[in-house]
Amino acid sequence: MCSAFSRRQRPRGAPSDANNPRSRWDSAPQWSPNGKTLAFVRFDLRTQREAVLTVGIDGTADQRVTPTALNAANPDWSPNGRWIVFTGEPTNGRFSDLFRIRPDGTELRNLTRQGFVGYHYLSASYSPDGTMIATARTPGAGPEHAADVVTMRADGSSIRPVTKTRLWESGADSGTAPLEH
């Protein structure tokens, strides 16, 4: 995972009680398109795993969306609010895939289907019309194998490199639709 928490160990003296708010870290909040819900990442200090959760902006209706086994991070909402795209890491921790899921935790789909050898997908973002996803993956094409930006259809098909440089390029964000004047 690209999250800073993925490789950290539980700090000395940190509680391991799962019901204790100090036993987890929350990060990477993302607004839903309607502005009523946030998707975010919760790192569990006890299990050393991450999951994507949703919560109402008033702090109610906290719900885990992704299976803990996926070690999910980097959520982003589709423009229509029907999907959340995120990165998930297999148990070997060496490579990651891009997944999408409904905000209620149903219809989980692996979009990139990497095996034990493959790319490490980084954060992703939907295009303003929701038909495409921009993401970054490593190893890239340059001599240092730094991350390159790629695009794909929202169903994971037609992956196409956008950049092929020696620079580390990640954090792809499609932005929002143009404002109407």
Backbone hydrogen bonds, N-H to C=O, Kabsch-Sander energy under -0.5 kcal/mol:
donor,donor_aa,acceptor,acceptor_aa,energy
6,S,3,S,-1.2
8,R,5,F,-0.9
14,A,11,P,-2.4
18,A,16,S,-0.5
20,N,17,D,-1.7
23,S,20,N,-2.7
24,R,21,P,-1.1
25,W,43,F,-2.4
27,S,41,V,-2.6
30,Q,39,A,-2.5
32,S,37,T,-2.6
35,G,32,S,-1.9
38,L,55,V,-2.8
39,A,30,Q,-2.4
40,F,53,L,-2.5
41,V,27,S,-3.0
42,R,51,A,-2.8
43,F,25,W,-3.4
43,F,41,V,-0.5
44,D,42,R,-0.6
44,D,49,R,-2.8
45,L,23,S,-2.4
45,L,43,F,-0.7
46,R,23,S,-0.6
48,Q,44,D,-2.3
49,R,44,D,-0.7
51,A,42,R,-1.5
53,L,40,F,-2.8
54,T,63,Q,-2.6
55,V,38,L,-2.0
56,G,60,T,-3.0
57,I,36,K,-1.8
59,G,56,G,-2.6
63,Q,54,T,-2.7
65,V,52,V,-3.0
66,T,52,V,-1.5
70,L,67,P,-1.6
71,N,68,T,-1.8
72,A,50,E,-1.2
73,A,87,T,-2.2
76,D,85,V,-1.7
78,S,83,W,-2.5
81,G,78,S,-1.9
84,I,101,I,-2.3
85,V,76,D,-2.9
86,F,99,F,-2.3
87,T,73,A,-2.5
88,G,97,D,-2.4
89,E,70,L,-2.8
93,G,90,P,-1.9
96,S,119,Y,-0.7
97,D,88,G,-2.8
99,F,86,F,-3.1
100,R,109,R,-2.1
101,I,84,I,-1.8
102,R,106,T,-2.9
105,G,102,R,-2.5
109,R,100,R,-2.4
111,L,98,L,-2.9
111,L,109,R,-0.7
112,T,98,L,-1.1
115,G,117,V,-0.7
120,H,138,T,-3.3
121,Y,96,S,-1.1
121,Y,119,Y,-0.6
122,L,136,A,-3.1
124,A,74,N,-0.6
125,S,134,A,-2.4
127,S,132,M,-2.6
130,G,127,S,-1.8
133,I,152,M,-2.7
134,A,125,S,-3.0
135,T,150,V,-2.7
136,A,123,S,-0.8
137,R,148,D,-2.3
138,T,120,H,-1.6
140,G,145,H,-0.8
142,G,165,T,-0.7
145,H,142,G,-1.4
148,D,137,R,-2.4
150,V,135,T,-3.0
151,T,160,R,-2.5
152,M,133,I,-1.9
153,R,157,S,-3.0
154,A,131,T,-2.2
156,G,153,R,-2.4
160,R,151,T,-3.1
162,V,149,V,-2.9
163,T,149,V,-1.7
169,E,147,A,-1.9
169,E,167,L,-0.7
170,S,168,W,-0.6
